[in-house]
Amino acid sequence: MQKKARNPALQLSLGAVEIVENHRPYTNRQKFEYLCQQNPSLLTLADKLGLEVDH
């Protein structure tokens, strides 16, 4: 590339960029699972109250 550009001072550097996908919960089940990841005691509370998450 230096020869084609006729510029010996030309430098090229490459790097990788990590792409982070932001997945938002959509269904009631996904929302509940997301909240349980944030606060595991929520699952215990739902069990004690006999609550079921809609599918």
PDB file of N, CA, C and O in Angstrom:
ATOM      1  N   MET A   1       0.825  -1.178   0.000  1.00  0.00           N
ATOM      2  CA  MET A   1       0.000   0.000   0.000  1.00  0.00           C
ATOM      3  C   MET A   1       0.881   1.257   0.000  1.00  0.00           C
ATOM      4  O   MET A   1       0.535   2.267  -0.615  1.00  0.00           O
ATOM      5  N   GLN A   2       2.007   1.182   0.689  1.00  0.00           N
ATOM      6  CA  GLN A   2       2.912   2.326   0.707  1.00  0.00           C
ATOM      7  C   GLN A   2       3.451   2.604  -0.690  1.00  0.00           C
ATOM      8  O   GLN A   2       3.624   3.761  -1.074  1.00  0.00           O
ATOM      9  N   LYS A   3       3.719   1.533  -1.457  1.00  0.00           N
ATOM     10  CA  LYS A   3       4.256   1.710  -2.802  1.00  0.00           C
ATOM     11  C   LYS A   3       3.196   2.298  -3.737  1.00  0.00           C
ATOM     12  O   LYS A   3       3.501   3.181  -4.539  1.00  0.00           O
ATOM     13  N   LYS A   4       1.959   1.818  -3.640  1.00  0.00           N
ATOM     14  CA  LYS A   4       0.893   2.324  -4.508  1.00  0.00           C
ATOM     15  C   LYS A   4       0.581   3.784  -4.219  1.00  0.00           C
ATOM     16  O   LYS A   4       0.313   4.559  -5.137  1.00  0.00           O
ATOM     17  N   ALA A   5       0.615   4.159  -2.956  1.00  0.00           N
ATOM     18  CA  ALA A   5       0.317   5.534  -2.582  1.00  0.00           C
ATOM     19  C   ALA A   5       1.545   6.428  -2.715  1.00  0.00           C
ATOM     20  O   ALA A   5       1.452   7.654  -2.640  1.00  0.00           O
ATOM     21  N   ARG A   6       2.696   5.792  -2.913  1.00  0.00           N
ATOM     22  CA  ARG A   6       3.977   6.516  -3.021  1.00  0.00           C
ATOM     23  C   ARG A   6       4.215   7.392  -1.795  1.00  0.00           C
ATOM     24  O   ARG A   6       4.633   8.546  -1.885  1.00  0.00           O
ATOM     25  N   ASN A   7       3.924   6.775  -0.630  1.00  0.00           N
ATOM     26  CA  ASN A   7       4.093   7.494   0.620  1.00  0.00           C
ATOM     27  C   ASN A   7       4.628   6.494   1.646  1.00  0.00           C
ATOM     28  O   ASN A   7       3.856   5.724   2.217  1.00  0.00           O
ATOM     29  N   PRO A   8       5.966   6.499   1.890  1.00  0.00           N
ATOM     30  CA  PRO A   8       6.542   5.527   2.812  1.00  0.00           C
ATOM     31  C   PRO A   8       6.110   5.762   4.270  1.00  0.00           C
ATOM     32  O   PRO A   8       6.264   4.865   5.099  1.00  0.00           O
ATOM     33  N   ALA A   9       5.585   6.924   4.592  1.00  0.00           N
ATOM     34  CA  ALA A   9       5.163   7.216   5.961  1.00  0.00           C
ATOM     35  C   ALA A   9       3.740   6.731   6.235  1.00  0.00           C
ATOM     36  O   ALA A   9       3.243   6.856   7.355  1.00  0.00           O
ATOM     37  N   LEU A  10       3.098   6.186   5.229  1.00  0.00           N
ATOM     38  CA  LEU A  10       1.722   5.718   5.372  1.00  0.00           C
ATOM     39  C   LEU A  10       1.668   4.475   6.258  1.00  0.00           C
ATOM     40  O   LEU A  10       2.395   3.509   6.031  1.00  0.00           O
ATOM     41  N   GLN A  11       0.796   4.511   7.272  1.00  0.00           N
ATOM     42  CA  GLN A  11       0.630   3.379   8.170  1.00  0.00           C
ATOM     43  C   GLN A  11      -0.854   3.021   8.237  1.00  0.00           C
ATOM     44  O   GLN A  11      -1.725   3.886   8.146  1.00  0.00           O
ATOM     45  N   LEU A  12      -1.110   1.751   8.395  1.00  0.00           N
ATOM     46  CA  LEU A  12      -2.475   1.266   8.474  1.00  0.00           C
ATOM     47  C   LEU A  12      -2.622   0.445   9.746  1.00  0.00           C
ATOM     48  O   LEU A  12      -1.815  -0.444  10.018  1.00  0.00           O
ATOM     49  N   SER A  13      -3.634   0.740  10.508  1.00  0.00           N
ATOM     50  CA  SER A  13      -3.874  -0.047  11.719  1.00  0.00           C
ATOM     51  C   SER A  13      -5.325  -0.516  11.698  1.00  0.00           C
ATOM     52  O   SER A  13      -6.231   0.219  11.304  1.00  0.00           O
ATOM     53  N   LEU A  14      -5.522  -1.763  12.132  1.00  0.00           N
ATOM     54  CA  LEU A  14      -6.852  -2.367  12.162  1.00  0.00           C
ATOM     55  C   LEU A  14      -7.208  -2.720  13.592  1.00  0.00           C
ATOM     56  O   LEU A  14      -6.339  -3.034  14.406  1.00  0.00           O
ATOM     57  N   GLY A  15      -8.468  -2.666  13.880  1.00  0.00           N
ATOM     58  CA  GLY A  15      -8.931  -3.039  15.210  1.00  0.00           C
ATOM     59  C   GLY A  15     -10.303  -3.675  15.110  1.00  0.00           C
ATOM     60  O   GLY A  15     -11.000  -3.515  14.108  1.00  0.00           O
ATOM     61  N   ALA A  16     -10.680  -4.381  16.129  1.00  0.00           N
ATOM     62  CA  ALA A  16     -11.987  -5.026  16.177  1.00  0.00           C
ATOM     63  C   ALA A  16     -12.892  -4.260  17.139  1.00  0.00           C
ATOM     64  O   ALA A  16     -12.451  -3.759  18.174  1.00  0.00           O
ATOM     65  N   VAL A  17     -14.139  -4.186  16.777  1.00  0.00           N
ATOM     66  CA  VAL A  17     -15.120  -3.510  17.610  1.00  0.00           C
ATOM     67  C   VAL A  17     -16.177  -4.533  18.012  1.00  0.00           C
ATOM     68  O   VAL A  17     -16.737  -5.228  17.165  1.00  0.00           O
ATOM     69  N   GLU A  18     -16.440  -4.616  19.294  1.00  0.00           N
ATOM     70  CA  GLU A  18     -17.455  -5.544  19.789  1.00  0.00           C
ATOM     71  C   GLU A  18     -18.825  -4.896  19.670  1.00  0.00           C
ATOM     72  O   GLU A  18     -19.031  -3.770  20.124  1.00  0.00           O
ATOM     73  N   ILE A  19     -19.751  -5.605  19.065  1.00  0.00           N
ATOM     74  CA  ILE A  19     -21.102  -5.107  18.907  1.00  0.00           C
ATOM     75  C   ILE A  19     -21.963  -5.750  19.990  1.00  0.00           C
ATOM     76  O   ILE A  19     -22.074  -6.972  20.081  1.00  0.00           O
ATOM     77  N   VAL A  20     -22.560  -4.902  20.794  1.00  0.00           N
ATOM     78  CA  VAL A  20     -23.410  -5.386  21.877  1.00  0.00           C
ATOM     79  C   VAL A  20     -24.857  -5.129  21.478  1.00  0.00           C
ATOM     80  O   VAL A  20     -25.267  -3.994  21.236  1.00  0.00           O
ATOM     81  N   GLU A  21     -25.612  -6.212  21.419  1.00  0.00           N
ATOM     82  CA  GLU A  21     -27.009  -6.099  21.030  1.00  0.00           C
ATOM     83  C   GLU A  21     -27.855  -5.917  22.284  1.00  0.00           C
ATOM     84  O   GLU A  21     -27.771  -6.703  23.227  1.00  0.00           O
ATOM     85  N   ASN A  22     -28.652  -4.891  22.278  1.00  0.00           N
ATOM     86  CA  ASN A  22     -29.526  -4.612  23.407  1.00  0.00           C
ATOM     87  C   ASN A  22     -30.868  -5.280  23.144  1.00  0.00           C
ATOM     88  O   ASN A  22     -31.671  -4.802  22.342  1.00  0.00           O
ATOM     89  N   HIS A  23     -31.098  -6.401  23.838  1.00  0.00           N
ATOM     90  CA  HIS A  23     -32.324  -7.151  23.648  1.00  0.00           C
ATOM     91  C   HIS A  23     -33.315  -6.763  24.733  1.00  0.00           C
ATOM     92  O   HIS A  23     -33.072  -6.989  25.918  1.00  0.00           O
ATOM     93  N   ARG A  24     -34.442  -6.173  24.317  1.00  0.00           N
ATOM     94  CA  ARG A  24     -35.465  -5.782  25.273  1.00  0.00           C
ATOM     95  C   ARG A  24     -36.498  -6.892  25.393  1.00  0.00           C
ATOM     96  O   ARG A  24     -36.926  -7.444  24.380  1.00  0.00           O
ATOM     97  N   PRO A  25     -36.904  -7.226  26.606  1.00  0.00           N
ATOM     98  CA  PRO A  25     -37.926  -8.253  26.775  1.00  0.00           C
ATOM     99  C   PRO A  25     -39.246  -7.787  26.162  1.00  0.00           C
ATOM    100  O   PRO A  25     -39.630  -6.625  26.295  1.00  0.00           O
ATOM    101  N   TYR A  26     -39.933  -8.711  25.489  1.00  0.00           N
ATOM    102  CA  TYR A  26     -41.161  -8.358  24.789  1.00  0.00           C
ATOM    103  C   TYR A  26     -42.379  -9.034  25.420  1.00  0.00           C
ATOM    104  O   TYR A  26     -43.371  -8.373  25.730  1.00  0.00           O
ATOM    105  N   THR A  27     -42.301 -10.334  25.604  1.00  0.00           N
ATOM    106  CA  THR A  27     -43.447 -11.059  26.159  1.00  0.00           C
ATOM    107  C   THR A  27     -43.435 -10.975  27.681  1.00  0.00           C
ATOM    108  O   THR A  27     -42.437 -10.596  28.295  1.00  0.00           O
ATOM    109  N   ASN A  28     -44.564 -11.336  28.270  1.00  0.00           N
ATOM    110  CA  ASN A  28     -44.643 -11.339  29.737  1.00  0.00           C
ATOM    111  C   ASN A  28     -43.625 -12.295  30.337  1.00  0.00           C
ATOM    112  O   ASN A  28     -43.016 -11.988  31.362  1.00  0.00           O
ATOM    113  N   ARG A  29     -43.436 -13.449  29.710  1.00  0.00           N
ATOM    114  CA  ARG A  29     -42.468 -14.434  30.197  1.00  0.00           C
ATOM    115  C   ARG A  29     -41.060 -13.837  30.158  1.00  0.00           C
ATOM    116  O   ARG A  29     -40.311 -13.966  31.127  1.00  0.00           O
ATOM    117  N   GLN A  30     -40.692 -13.187  29.053  1.00  0.00           N
ATOM    118  CA  GLN A  30     -39.361 -12.584  28.922  1.00  0.00           C
ATOM    119  C   GLN A  30     -39.163 -11.470  29.948  1.00  0.00           C
ATOM    120  O   GLN A  30     -38.082 -11.332  30.521  1.00  0.00           O
ATOM    121  N   LYS A  31     -40.204 -10.683  30.174  1.00  0.00           N
ATOM    122  CA  LYS A  31     -40.109  -9.603  31.158  1.00  0.00           C
ATOM    123  C   LYS A  31     -39.895 -10.167  32.564  1.00  0.00           C
ATOM    124  O   LYS A  31     -39.072  -9.663  33.328  1.00  0.00           O
ATOM    125  N   PHE A  32     -40.655 -11.231  32.895  1.00  0.00           N
ATOM    126  CA  PHE A  32     -40.525 -11.841  34.217  1.00  0.00           C
ATOM    127  C   PHE A  32     -39.139 -12.447  34.404  1.00  0.00           C
ATOM    128  O   PHE A  32     -38.529 -12.283  35.461  1.00  0.00           O
ATOM    129  N   GLU A  33     -38.634 -13.148  33.382  1.00  0.00           N
ATOM    130  CA  GLU A  33     -37.300 -13.747  33.471  1.00  0.00           C
ATOM    131  C   GLU A  33     -36.226 -12.679  33.626  1.00  0.00           C
ATOM    132  O   GLU A  33     -35.264 -12.858  34.374  1.00  0.00           O
ATOM    133  N   TYR A  34     -36.394 -11.568  32.916  1.00  0.00           N
ATOM    134  CA  TYR A  34     -35.433 -10.464  33.024  1.00  0.00           C
ATOM    135  C   TYR A  34     -35.445  -9.896  34.450  1.00  0.00           C
ATOM    136  O   TYR A  34     -34.390  -9.651  35.036  1.00  0.00           O
ATOM    137  N   LEU A  35     -36.636  -9.692  34.995  1.00  0.00           N
ATOM    138  CA  LEU A  35     -36.741  -9.150  36.345  1.00  0.00           C
ATOM    139  C   LEU A  35     -36.184 -10.128  37.377  1.00  0.00           C
ATOM    140  O   LEU A  35     -35.592  -9.710  38.372  1.00  0.00           O
ATOM    141  N   CYS A  36     -36.373 -11.429  37.144  1.00  0.00           N
ATOM    142  CA  CYS A  36     -35.826 -12.435  38.060  1.00  0.00           C
ATOM    143  C   CYS A  36     -34.306 -12.452  38.026  1.00  0.00           C
ATOM    144  O   CYS A  36     -33.668 -12.747  39.037  1.00  0.00           O
ATOM    145  N   GLN A  37     -33.723 -12.142  36.887  1.00  0.00           N
ATOM    146  CA  GLN A  37     -32.262 -12.042  36.808  1.00  0.00           C
ATOM    147  C   GLN A  37     -31.769 -10.864  37.636  1.00  0.00           C
ATOM    148  O   GLN A  37     -30.704 -10.927  38.249  1.00  0.00           O
ATOM    149  N   GLN A  38     -32.545  -9.796  37.651  1.00  0.00           N
ATOM    150  CA  GLN A  38     -32.170  -8.611  38.414  1.00  0.00           C
ATOM    151  C   GLN A  38     -32.398  -8.816  39.912  1.00  0.00           C
ATOM    152  O   GLN A  38     -31.637  -8.316  40.740  1.00  0.00           O
ATOM    153  N   ASN A  39     -33.471  -9.569  40.252  1.00  0.00           N
ATOM    154  CA  ASN A  39     -33.832  -9.776  41.650  1.00  0.00           C
ATOM    155  C   ASN A  39     -34.371 -11.198  41.808  1.00  0.00           C
ATOM    156  O   ASN A  39     -35.569 -11.416  41.630  1.00  0.00           O
ATOM    157  N   PRO A  40     -33.517 -12.168  42.139  1.00  0.00           N
ATOM    158  CA  PRO A  40     -33.931 -13.572  42.236  1.00  0.00           C
ATOM    159  C   PRO A  40     -35.029 -13.835  43.264  1.00  0.00           C
ATOM    160  O   PRO A  40     -35.750 -14.826  43.142  1.00  0.00           O
ATOM    161  N   SER A  41     -35.173 -12.990  44.255  1.00  0.00           N
ATOM    162  CA  SER A  41     -36.214 -13.205  45.259  1.00  0.00           C
ATOM    163  C   SER A  41     -37.614 -13.012  44.674  1.00  0.00           C
ATOM    164  O   SER A  41     -38.597 -13.411  45.298  1.00  0.00           O
ATOM    165  N   LEU A  42     -37.718 -12.422  43.516  1.00  0.00           N
ATOM    166  CA  LEU A  42     -39.004 -12.251  42.845  1.00  0.00           C
ATOM    167  C   LEU A  42     -39.610 -13.606  42.489  1.00  0.00           C
ATOM    168  O   LEU A  42     -40.827 -13.776  42.560  1.00  0.00           O
ATOM    169  N   LEU A  43     -38.786 -14.557  42.111  1.00  0.00           N
ATOM    170  CA  LEU A  43     -39.263 -15.907  41.792  1.00  0.00           C
ATOM    171  C   LEU A  43     -39.836 -16.576  43.036  1.00  0.00           C
ATOM    172  O   LEU A  43     -40.872 -17.238  42.967  1.00  0.00           O
ATOM    173  N   THR A  44     -39.171 -16.406  44.162  1.00  0.00           N
ATOM    174  CA  THR A  44     -39.662 -16.953  45.426  1.00  0.00           C
ATOM    175  C   THR A  44     -40.995 -16.325  45.799  1.00  0.00           C
ATOM    176  O   THR A  44     -41.912 -17.023  46.231  1.00  0.00           O
ATOM    177  N   LEU A  45     -41.107 -15.031  45.639  1.00  0.00           N
ATOM    178  CA  LEU A  45     -42.349 -14.326  45.949  1.00  0.00           C
ATOM    179  C   LEU A  45     -43.493 -14.820  45.073  1.00  0.00           C
ATOM    180  O   LEU A  45     -44.594 -15.062  45.568  1.00  0.00           O
ATOM    181  N   ALA A  46     -43.241 -14.971  43.786  1.00  0.00           N
ATOM    182  CA  ALA A  46     -44.270 -15.449  42.863  1.00  0.00           C
ATOM    183  C   ALA A  46     -44.716 -16.864  43.242  1.00  0.00           C
ATOM    184  O   ALA A  46     -45.904 -17.178  43.160  1.00  0.00           O
ATOM    185  N   ASP A  47     -43.780 -17.716  43.655  1.00  0.00           N
ATOM    186  CA  ASP A  47     -44.114 -19.075  44.078  1.00  0.00           C
ATOM    187  C   ASP A  47     -44.972 -19.064  45.348  1.00  0.00           C
ATOM    188  O   ASP A  47     -45.957 -19.798  45.440  1.00  0.00           O
ATOM    189  N   LYS A  48     -44.602 -18.240  46.313  1.00  0.00           N
ATOM    190  CA  LYS A  48     -45.348 -18.175  47.576  1.00  0.00           C
ATOM    191  C   LYS A  48     -46.763 -17.645  47.369  1.00  0.00           C
ATOM    192  O   LYS A  48     -47.693 -18.059  48.060  1.00  0.00           O
ATOM    193  N   LEU A  49     -46.921 -16.735  46.423  1.00  0.00           N
ATOM    194  CA  LEU A  49     -48.254 -16.178  46.144  1.00  0.00           C
ATOM    195  C   LEU A  49     -49.045 -17.031  45.168  1.00  0.00           C
ATOM    196  O   LEU A  49     -50.228 -16.776  44.938  1.00  0.00           O
ATOM    197  N   GLY A  50     -48.404 -18.041  44.591  1.00  0.00           N
ATOM    198  CA  GLY A  50     -49.084 -18.913  43.636  1.00  0.00           C
ATOM    199  C   GLY A  50     -49.364 -18.244  42.308  1.00  0.00           C
ATOM    200  O   GLY A  50     -50.360 -18.551  41.653  1.00  0.00           O
ATOM    201  N   LEU A  51     -48.506 -17.342  41.910  1.00  0.00           N
ATOM    202  CA  LEU A  51     -48.692 -16.614  40.652  1.00  0.00           C
ATOM    203  C   LEU A  51     -48.047 -17.371  39.499  1.00  0.00           C
ATOM    204  O   LEU A  51     -47.015 -18.023  39.659  1.00  0.00           O
ATOM    205  N   GLU A  52     -48.682 -17.269  38.332  1.00  0.00           N
ATOM    206  CA  GLU A  52     -48.137 -17.870  37.120  1.00  0.00           C
ATOM    207  C   GLU A  52     -47.949 -16.786  36.078  1.00  0.00           C
ATOM    208  O   GLU A  52     -48.766 -15.873  35.960  1.00  0.00           O
ATOM    209  N   VAL A  53     -46.887 -16.890  35.337  1.00  0.00           N
ATOM    210  CA  VAL A  53     -46.612 -15.918  34.285  1.00  0.00           C
ATOM    211  C   VAL A  53     -47.312 -16.385  33.016  1.00  0.00           C
ATOM    212  O   VAL A  53     -47.252 -17.563  32.664  1.00  0.00           O
ATOM    213  N   ASP A  54     -47.978 -15.455  32.327  1.00  0.00           N
ATOM    214  CA  ASP A  54     -48.658 -15.799  31.071  1.00  0.00           C
ATOM    215  C   ASP A  54     -47.647 -16.250  30.036  1.00  0.00           C
ATOM    216  O   ASP A  54     -46.551 -15.696  29.956  1.00  0.00           O
ATOM    217  N   HIS A  55     -47.994 -17.231  29.258  1.00  0.00           N
ATOM    218  CA  HIS A  55     -47.093 -17.739  28.211  1.00  0.00           C
ATOM    219  C   HIS A  55     -47.379 -17.054  26.919  1.00  0.00           C
ATOM    220  O   HIS A  55     -46.729 -17.337  25.913  1.00  0.00           O
TER     221      HIS A  55
END
